[in-house]
């Protein structure tokens, strides 16, 4: 079965995703935008046969099997539910939604409709992530005790930019913090405690935040992210008998090495490749669609809800509030199956 993709949204991430995936042989048949002009231009640039002037028209297209949602965070839940309601499988760009409550609604709706839904956390599918899971399973660095990761970028400071607008889910957390938090949960599991401290902009969104997560058995994750500074952005998984160091930029195809307890390099790897990271997650999602197995794998929907709940709690401690926070939420991060 060839999965035929449609795209909701025509912004920068949609261009990158479609370009990378098209180069890998993935099939796109339609794009939808709230502007017919933007939709036409996107379709022409990427060789997509159908351009729709609304999201409703895109999800109603009978030739579309799966929808990639690439709109701003504030629209993710609405647009995902629209596609699910039309019976489409849905890959939703990170952060999955604004809150855990929204994420729960999307995941539950997908289950009722018997369609696949997944967060487009491309890092989970990169070679270094697959290697880390394998090394931990084999016990090569002993019991993991610490995860360290940063995500720092110098991004636009214009108050009107979506990154700085609380109405659009602005701030460092949803754009940048989701990477190290998801990474920590992937390695050490859903945390049992969250401690966060941060700096807010005049608009009320987080410009910087430090988060310490405590995991089962006392392991910890030490994470920092910011949208007003730039750093090498490296990551480490530290075990009792060694560690894994992932080079800049750790959340993209890069290089990494395994070290023993004394710091000596045991093995080195190079995950830089022609096949871009977006294609890895798209192929994994296509496998979910064609196999009929709509959950599990490197980015299980329940783990996405758990990550959103962690981010909810960190934002609460720092004082970042969105309109969606007024809706009923979850009492605690749910268990991961």
Number of C-alpha atoms within 10 A of each C-alpha: 8 9 20 16 25 28 30 28 25 22 14 10 13 20 16 13 19 25 17 20 21 15 13 17 10 18 16 25 19 26 34 28 24 16 15 15 13 19 25 19 14 23 21 13 11 14 13 20 12 18 25 24 17 17 20 17 16 24 29 15 17 10 16 21 20 26 27 28 29 25 22 20 24 22 16 24 23 14 25 32 19 18 23 26 17 16 19 29 29 30 25 24 23 23 28 30 28 26 30 29 21 23 26 22 14 26 23 14 17 25 15 10 15 16 22 25 30 31 24 23 25 22 24 22 22 22 21 26 21 13 15 20 15 12 15 17 12 10 15 20 21 18 15 20 19 22 26 19 23 25 27 19 17 11 16 13 13 10 14 10 12 17 24 25 17 19 16 17 27 26 26 27 28 22 18 21 27 22 24 26 28 24 24 25 21 18 18 21 19 24 23 15 14 17 15 18 16 21 16 16 14 10 15 17 26 28 23 22 22 18 21 20 25 20 20 13 9 11 18 22 26 18 23 25 30 26 24 14 13 13 14 13 18 17 23 20 23 21 21 15 16 23 27 28 22 23 19 16 16 24 25 18 23 18 18 24 18 23 20 18 15 9 12 12 15 12 11 12 14 13 14 15 10 10 13 20 23 22 23 19 24 24 17 15 26 22 15 20 22 13 10 12 13 21 18 13 14 19 23 16 26 21 23 26 28 25 28 27 24 29 26 22 20 23 21 13 14 18 16 24 17 20 13 17 16 8 11 11 15 16 9 12 22 17 12 14 8
